[in-house]
């Protein structure tokens, strides 16, 4: 695994629920990138979200393990889970919340990665099921670039 590189991350996530308008979230943040010799990468960043009712801010550590046709996303925090994305594959797991655990599944409809030491991107399209029922259709578009201090 290579040395840690600081990166800037631009992320757009879109959730589409039945009978409601789509719900986009876009933000920029700093993160860390680790590369290995097999063209695999690990990207880490912190995601902050504000509860619309209480105004409370929660943080989660997001880790993306990326390779050509597989992305594993791990969320650690008050709400945590692991999701594996592979083209046209279903992954089942558990969504851990302060209110209890829920069964969840993702069905990947698109998985595209471009992995580089200076820049890269991840594009995911997937269906999310919670407790065996359709919850939403989602897209994640993430681009990273090496922080300007380290660019040569």
LODOBA-282705 format. One line per 5 residues: number of its first residue (from 0); for each residue x, y, z of N, C-alpha, C, O. Coordinates in nm, 2 decimals. Example, Ala and Ser with C-alpha at 12.3 -4.5 7.8 and 13.67 -1.06 7.14 Angstrom:
BEGIN
0) 1.32/-0.57/0.78/1.23/-0.45/0.78/1.32/-0.33/0.78/1.42/-0.33/0.85  1.28/-0.22/0.71/1.37/-0.11/0.71/1.29/0.00/0.79/1.34/0.11/0.80
//
This chain:
BEGIN
0) 0.09/-0.12/0.00/0.00/0.00/0.00/0.09/0.12/0.00/0.19/0.13/0.08  0.06/0.22/-0.08/0.14/0.34/-0.10/0.11/0.43/0.02/0.02/0.41/0.10  0.20/0.54/0.03/0.18/0.64/0.14/0.05/0.71/0.12/-0.01/0.72/0.01  0.00/0.76/0.22/-0.12/0.84/0.22/-0.10/0.97/0.14/0.00/1.04/0.15  -0.20/1.00/0.06/-0.21/1.12/-0.02/-0.33/1.20/0.02/-0.44/1.14/0.03
5) -0.32/1.33/0.04/-0.43/1.41/0.06/-0.50/1.44/-0.07/-0.44/1.47/-0.17  -0.64/1.43/-0.06/-0.71/1.45/-0.19/-0.83/1.55/-0.15/-0.88/1.56/-0.04  -0.88/1.61/-0.26/-1.00/1.69/-0.25/-1.11/1.60/-0.32/-1.09/1.55/-0.42  -1.23/1.60/-0.25/-1.33/1.51/-0.30/-1.46/1.60/-0.33/-1.50/1.68/-0.25  -1.51/1.58/-0.45/-1.64/1.64/-0.49/-1.74/1.53/-0.51/-1.72/1.44/-0.59
10) -1.85/1.53/-0.43/-1.94/1.42/-0.43/-2.08/1.47/-0.45/-2.12/1.58/-0.40  -2.15/1.40/-0.54/-2.30/1.43/-0.56/-2.37/1.29/-0.54/-2.34/1.19/-0.61  -2.46/1.29/-0.45/-2.55/1.18/-0.43/-2.69/1.21/-0.45/-2.74/1.32/-0.41  -2.76/1.13/-0.53/-2.90/1.15/-0.56/-2.98/1.03/-0.51/-2.95/0.92/-0.55  -3.09/1.06/-0.44/-3.18/0.95/-0.39/-3.31/0.98/-0.45/-3.36/1.10/-0.45
15) -3.37/0.88/-0.51/-3.51/0.89/-0.57/-3.60/0.80/-0.50/-3.58/0.68/-0.50  -3.70/0.86/-0.44/-3.80/0.78/-0.36/-3.94/0.78/-0.44/-3.96/0.88/-0.52  -4.02/0.68/-0.42/-4.15/0.68/-0.49/-4.23/0.80/-0.44/-4.24/0.83/-0.32  -4.30/0.87/-0.53/-4.40/0.97/-0.51/-4.34/1.10/-0.44/-4.41/1.17/-0.38  -4.21/1.12/-0.45/-4.15/1.24/-0.39/-4.04/1.29/-0.49/-3.99/1.21/-0.57
20) -4.01/1.42/-0.48/-3.90/1.46/-0.57/-3.76/1.40/-0.53/-3.75/1.36/-0.42  -3.67/1.40/-0.63/-3.54/1.34/-0.60/-3.47/1.43/-0.50/-3.50/1.55/-0.48  -3.38/1.37/-0.42/-3.32/1.43/-0.31/-3.16/1.43/-0.33/-3.10/1.34/-0.30  -3.11/1.54/-0.40/-2.97/1.55/-0.42/-2.89/1.61/-0.30/-2.94/1.70/-0.23  -2.77/1.55/-0.28/-2.68/1.61/-0.18/-2.55/1.63/-0.25/-2.50/1.53/-0.31
25) -2.49/1.75/-0.24/-2.36/1.77/-0.30/-2.27/1.84/-0.20/-2.31/1.93/-0.13  -2.15/1.79/-0.19/-2.05/1.86/-0.11/-1.91/1.83/-0.15/-1.88/1.74/-0.23  -1.82/1.92/-0.10/-1.68/1.90/-0.12/-1.61/1.88/0.01/-1.66/1.94/0.11  -1.51/1.80/0.02/-1.44/1.77/0.14/-1.30/1.72/0.11/-1.26/1.70/0.00  -1.22/1.71/0.22/-1.09/1.66/0.21/-1.09/1.51/0.25/-1.17/1.47/0.34
30) -1.00/1.44/0.20/-0.99/1.30/0.23/-0.85/1.24/0.22/-0.75/1.32/0.19  -0.83/1.11/0.23/-0.70/1.05/0.22/-0.72/0.93/0.12/-0.82/0.86/0.11  -0.61/0.92/0.04/-0.61/0.81/-0.07/-0.49/0.73/-0.04/-0.38/0.77/-0.02  -0.51/0.59/-0.05/-0.40/0.50/-0.04/-0.41/0.41/-0.17/-0.52/0.36/-0.20  -0.30/0.39/-0.24/-0.30/0.30/-0.36/-0.21/0.18/-0.33/-0.12/0.18/-0.25
35) -0.25/0.07/-0.41/-0.16/-0.04/-0.40/-0.12/-0.08/-0.54/-0.16/-0.02/-0.64  -0.03/-0.18/-0.56/0.03/-0.21/-0.69/-0.06/-0.28/-0.78/-0.04/-0.30/-0.90  -0.18/-0.33/-0.73/-0.27/-0.40/-0.81/-0.39/-0.31/-0.86/-0.49/-0.36/-0.90  -0.36/-0.18/-0.87/-0.46/-0.08/-0.91/-0.59/-0.09/-0.83/-0.70/-0.07/-0.88  -0.57/-0.10/-0.70/-0.67/-0.09/-0.61/-0.65/0.03/-0.52/-0.53/0.07/-0.51
40) -0.75/0.10/-0.48/-0.74/0.22/-0.40/-0.83/0.22/-0.28/-0.94/0.16/-0.29  -0.79/0.28/-0.17/-0.88/0.31/-0.06/-0.89/0.46/-0.04/-0.79/0.53/-0.03  -1.01/0.51/-0.03/-1.04/0.65/-0.02/-1.11/0.66/0.12/-1.21/0.60/0.14  -1.07/0.75/0.20/-1.13/0.78/0.33/-1.17/0.93/0.34/-1.09/1.01/0.30  -1.29/0.95/0.39/-1.33/1.09/0.42/-1.44/1.09/0.53/-1.50/0.99/0.56
45) -1.46/1.20/0.59/-1.57/1.22/0.69/-1.69/1.29/0.63/-1.67/1.39/0.56  -1.80/1.23/0.65/-1.93/1.29/0.60/-2.00/1.34/0.72/-2.02/1.27/0.82  -2.05/1.47/0.71/-2.13/1.53/0.81/-2.27/1.55/0.76/-2.29/1.60/0.65  -2.37/1.52/0.85/-2.51/1.55/0.81/-2.58/1.61/0.92/-2.56/1.58/1.04  -2.67/1.71/0.89/-2.75/1.78/0.99/-2.89/1.72/0.99/-2.95/1.71/0.88
50) -2.94/1.68/1.11/-3.08/1.64/1.12/-3.17/1.75/1.10/-3.16/1.86/1.16  -3.26/1.74/1.00/-3.35/1.85/0.97/-3.45/1.89/1.08/-3.49/2.00/1.09  -3.48/1.80/1.17/-3.57/1.83/1.28/-3.50/1.88/1.40/-3.55/1.98/1.46  -3.38/1.82/1.44/-3.32/1.87/1.57/-3.20/1.96/1.54/-3.16/2.03/1.63  -3.15/1.96/1.42/-3.03/2.05/1.39/-2.90/1.98/1.43/-2.80/2.04/1.41
55) -2.91/1.87/1.49/-2.79/1.80/1.54/-2.71/1.75/1.42/-2.76/1.70/1.32  -2.57/1.76/1.43/-2.48/1.72/1.33/-2.42/1.59/1.37/-2.37/1.57/1.48  -2.43/1.49/1.28/-2.36/1.36/1.30/-2.25/1.34/1.20/-2.26/1.39/1.08  -2.14/1.28/1.24/-2.03/1.25/1.15/-2.02/1.10/1.13/-2.05/1.02/1.22  -1.98/1.06/1.01/-1.95/0.92/0.98/-1.82/0.92/0.90/-1.79/1.00/0.81
60) -1.74/0.82/0.93/-1.62/0.79/0.85/-1.65/0.70/0.74/-1.70/0.59/0.76  -1.63/0.74/0.62/-1.66/0.67/0.50/-1.53/0.61/0.44/-1.44/0.69/0.42  -1.53/0.48/0.41/-1.42/0.42/0.35/-1.46/0.35/0.22/-1.55/0.27/0.22  -1.40/0.39/0.11/-1.43/0.33/-0.02/-1.31/0.25/-0.06/-1.20/0.30/-0.08  -1.33/0.12/-0.08/-1.23/0.03/-0.13/-1.27/0.01/-0.28/-1.37/-0.05/-0.31
65) -1.18/0.06/-0.37/-1.21/0.06/-0.51/-1.12/-0.03/-0.59/-1.00/-0.02/-0.58  -1.18/-0.10/-0.69/-1.11/-0.17/-0.79/-1.19/-0.17/-0.91/-1.30/-0.11/-0.91  -1.15/-0.23/-1.02/-1.21/-0.21/-1.15/-1.36/-0.23/-1.15/-1.44/-0.14/-1.19  -1.41/-0.35/-1.11/-1.55/-0.38/-1.11/-1.61/-0.40/-0.98/-1.71/-0.48/-0.96  -1.55/-0.34/-0.87/-1.60/-0.37/-0.74/-1.57/-0.25/-0.65/-1.46/-0.20/-0.65
70) -1.67/-0.20/-0.58/-1.65/-0.09/-0.48/-1.72/-0.14/-0.35/-1.83/-0.18/-0.35  -1.64/-0.13/-0.24/-1.70/-0.16/-0.11/-1.70/-0.03/-0.03/-1.60/0.04/-0.02  -1.82/0.01/0.02/-1.84/0.13/0.10/-1.87/0.09/0.24/-1.97/0.02/0.27  -1.79/0.14/0.33/-1.81/0.12/0.47/-1.84/0.25/0.54/-1.76/0.34/0.53  -1.94/0.26/0.62/-1.98/0.38/0.69/-1.97/0.34/0.84/-2.03/0.24/0.89
75) -1.89/0.42/0.92/-1.87/0.40/1.06/-1.92/0.52/1.13/-1.87/0.63/1.10  -2.01/0.51/1.23/-2.06/0.62/1.30/-2.19/0.57/1.37/-2.21/0.45/1.39  -2.27/0.67/1.41/-2.40/0.64/1.48/-2.49/0.55/1.39/-2.56/0.46/1.44  -2.49/0.58/1.26/-2.55/0.49/1.16/-2.44/0.43/1.08/-2.36/0.50/1.02  -2.43/0.29/1.07/-2.32/0.23/1.01/-2.37/0.11/0.92/-2.47/0.05/0.95
80) -2.29/0.08/0.82/-2.32/-0.03/0.73/-2.20/-0.05/0.64/-2.11/0.03/0.63  -2.21/-0.17/0.57/-2.12/-0.20/0.46/-2.20/-0.23/0.34/-2.29/-0.31/0.35  -2.16/-0.18/0.22/-2.23/-0.21/0.10/-2.13/-0.25/0.00/-2.02/-0.19/-0.01  -2.15/-0.36/-0.08/-2.06/-0.40/-0.19/-2.13/-0.38/-0.32/-2.25/-0.42/-0.34  -2.07/-0.31/-0.41/-2.12/-0.28/-0.55/-2.04/-0.36/-0.65/-1.92/-0.33/-0.67
85) -2.11/-0.44/-0.73/-2.05/-0.51/-0.84/-2.16/-0.51/-0.95/-2.28/-0.53/-0.92  -2.12/-0.50/-1.08/-2.22/-0.48/-1.18/-2.33/-0.60/-1.18/-2.29/-0.71/-1.18  -2.46/-0.55/-1.18/-2.57/-0.64/-1.18/-2.57/-0.75/-1.07/-2.62/-0.86/-1.09  -2.51/-0.71/-0.96/-2.51/-0.81/-0.84/-2.59/-0.75/-0.72/-2.60/-0.63/-0.71  -2.64/-0.84/-0.64/-2.71/-0.80/-0.52/-2.63/-0.83/-0.40/-2.56/-0.94/-0.39
90) -2.62/-0.74/-0.31/-2.55/-0.75/-0.18/-2.65/-0.73/-0.07/-2.72/-0.64/-0.07  -2.65/-0.82/0.03/-2.73/-0.81/0.15/-2.65/-0.79/0.27/-2.54/-0.85/0.28  -2.70/-0.70/0.36/-2.62/-0.67/0.48/-2.72/-0.61/0.58/-2.84/-0.63/0.58  -2.66/-0.55/0.68/-2.73/-0.49/0.79/-2.70/-0.34/0.81/-2.59/-0.30/0.80  -2.81/-0.27/0.83/-2.80/-0.12/0.86/-2.81/-0.10/1.01/-2.92/-0.13/1.06
95) -2.71/-0.06/1.07/-2.71/-0.04/1.22/-2.74/0.11/1.25/-2.68/0.20/1.20  -2.85/0.12/1.33/-2.90/0.26/1.37/-2.91/0.26/1.52/-2.91/0.15/1.59  -2.92/0.38/1.58/-2.94/0.39/1.73/-3.08/0.33/1.77/-3.10/0.30/1.89  -3.17/0.31/1.67/-3.30/0.25/1.70/-3.31/0.10/1.68/-3.42/0.04/1.70  -3.20/0.04/1.64/-3.20/-0.10/1.61/-3.14/-0.13/1.47/-3.12/-0.04/1.39
100) -3.13/-0.26/1.44/-3.07/-0.30/1.31/-3.18/-0.33/1.22/-3.29/-0.38/1.25  -3.15/-0.31/1.09/-3.25/-0.34/0.98/-3.17/-0.41/0.87/-3.06/-0.39/0.84  -3.24/-0.51/0.81/-3.19/-0.58/0.69/-3.19/-0.48/0.58/-3.28/-0.40/0.56  -3.09/-0.48/0.50/-3.08/-0.40/0.38/-3.02/-0.48/0.27/-2.94/-0.57/0.29  -3.04/-0.43/0.14/-2.98/-0.50/0.03/-2.96/-0.39/-0.08/-3.04/-0.29/-0.09
105) -2.86/-0.40/-0.16/-2.84/-0.31/-0.27/-2.82/-0.40/-0.40/-2.76/-0.50/-0.40  -2.89/-0.35/-0.50/-2.87/-0.42/-0.63/-2.81/-0.31/-0.72/-2.86/-0.21/-0.75  -2.68/-0.34/-0.77/-2.60/-0.25/-0.84/-2.65/-0.25/-0.99/-2.65/-0.36/-1.05  -2.68/-0.14/-1.04/-2.72/-0.12/-1.18/-2.61/-0.06/-1.26/-2.61/-0.07/-1.39  -2.51/0.00/-1.20/-2.39/0.05/-1.27/-2.28/0.07/-1.17/-2.30/0.13/-1.06
110) -2.16/0.03/-1.21/-2.04/0.04/-1.12/-1.93/0.08/-1.22/-1.88/0.00/-1.30  -1.88/0.21/-1.20/-1.77/0.25/-1.29/-1.67/0.32/-1.20/-1.70/0.42/-1.13  -1.54/0.28/-1.21/-1.43/0.34/-1.14/-1.32/0.38/-1.24/-1.29/0.31/-1.33  -1.26/0.49/-1.21/-1.14/0.53/-1.27/-1.04/0.57/-1.16/-1.06/0.67/-1.09  -0.94/0.49/-1.14/-0.85/0.50/-1.03/-0.71/0.55/-1.07/-0.65/0.48/-1.15
115) -0.67/0.66/-1.01/-0.54/0.71/-1.04/-0.48/0.77/-0.91/-0.55/0.80/-0.82  -0.35/0.79/-0.92/-0.28/0.84/-0.80/-0.30/0.99/-0.78/-0.29/1.04/-0.67  -0.33/1.06/-0.89/-0.36/1.20/-0.89/-0.50/1.24/-0.90/-0.54/1.35/-0.85  -0.58/1.16/-0.97/-0.72/1.18/-0.98/-0.80/1.05/-1.01/-0.74/0.96/-1.06  -0.92/1.06/-0.98/-1.01/0.94/-1.01/-1.15/0.97/-0.98/-1.19/1.08/-0.94
120) -1.24/0.87/-1.01/-1.38/0.89/-1.00/-1.45/0.75/-0.97/-1.40/0.64/-1.00  -1.56/0.76/-0.91/-1.65/0.65/-0.88/-1.79/0.69/-0.92/-1.84/0.79/-0.87  -1.86/0.61/-1.00/-2.00/0.63/-1.03/-2.08/0.51/-1.01/-2.05/0.40/-1.06  -2.18/0.52/-0.92/-2.26/0.40/-0.88/-2.40/0.44/-0.90/-2.45/0.55/-0.88  -2.48/0.34/-0.95/-2.62/0.34/-0.96/-2.67/0.21/-0.90/-2.63/0.11/-0.93
125) -2.77/0.23/-0.81/-2.82/0.11/-0.74/-2.95/0.13/-0.68/-3.00/0.24/-0.65  -3.02/0.02/-0.65/-3.15/0.02/-0.58/-3.12/-0.02/-0.44/-3.04/-0.12/-0.41  -3.19/0.04/-0.35/-3.17/0.01/-0.20/-3.31/-0.04/-0.15/-3.41/0.02/-0.17  -3.30/-0.16/-0.09/-3.41/-0.22/-0.02/-3.38/-0.22/0.13/-3.27/-0.25/0.17  -3.49/-0.19/0.21/-3.48/-0.19/0.36/-3.59/-0.29/0.41/-3.70/-0.27/0.37
130) -3.55/-0.38/0.49/-3.64/-0.48/0.55/-3.72/-0.55/0.44/-3.84/-0.58/0.45  -3.66/-0.58/0.32/-3.72/-0.65/0.22/-3.81/-0.57/0.12/-3.86/-0.63/0.03  -3.82/-0.44/0.14/-3.90/-0.36/0.06/-3.82/-0.25/-0.01/-3.72/-0.20/0.04  -3.86/-0.21/-0.13/-3.80/-0.11/-0.20/-3.79/0.02/-0.12/-3.90/0.06/-0.06  -3.68/0.08/-0.11/-3.66/0.21/-0.04/-3.64/0.33/-0.13/-3.70/0.43/-0.13
135) -3.54/0.31/-0.23/-3.50/0.42/-0.32/-3.41/0.36/-0.43/-3.36/0.26/-0.42  -3.40/0.45/-0.53/-3.30/0.43/-0.64/-3.20/0.54/-0.62/-3.23/0.66/-0.60  -3.07/0.51/-0.62/-2.96/0.60/-0.58/-2.85/0.61/-0.68/-2.83/0.51/-0.76  -2.79/0.73/-0.69/-2.67/0.75/-0.77/-2.57/0.81/-0.68/-2.60/0.89/-0.59  -2.44/0.77/-0.70/-2.33/0.84/-0.63/-2.23/0.87/-0.74/-2.18/0.78/-0.81
140) -2.19/1.00/-0.74/-2.09/1.04/-0.84/-1.98/1.11/-0.75/-2.00/1.22/-0.69  -1.86/1.05/-0.75/-1.75/1.10/-0.67/-1.63/1.12/-0.75/-1.59/1.03/-0.83  -1.57/1.24/-0.74/-1.44/1.26/-0.81/-1.34/1.31/-0.71/-1.37/1.39/-0.62  -1.22/1.26/-0.72/-1.11/1.31/-0.63/-0.99/1.35/-0.71/-0.96/1.30/-0.82  -0.92/1.45/-0.65/-0.79/1.50/-0.71/-0.69/1.52/-0.60/-0.73/1.55/-0.48
145) -0.57/1.50/-0.63/-0.46/1.52/-0.53/-0.47/1.66/-0.48/-0.48/1.76/-0.56  -0.45/1.68/-0.35/-0.45/1.81/-0.29/-0.34/1.89/-0.36/-0.23/1.84/-0.38  -0.36/2.02/-0.38/-0.26/2.11/-0.45/-0.12/2.11/-0.39/-0.03/2.13/-0.46  -0.12/2.09/-0.26/0.01/2.09/-0.19/0.10/1.97/-0.24/0.22/1.98/-0.23  0.04/1.87/-0.28/0.12/1.75/-0.32/0.13/1.73/-0.47/0.21/1.64/-0.51
150) 0.06/1.80/-0.54/0.07/1.79/-0.69/0.20/1.83/-0.74/0.26/1.93/-0.69  0.25/1.76/-0.84/0.38/1.79/-0.89/0.36/1.84/-1.04/0.46/1.87/-1.10
//
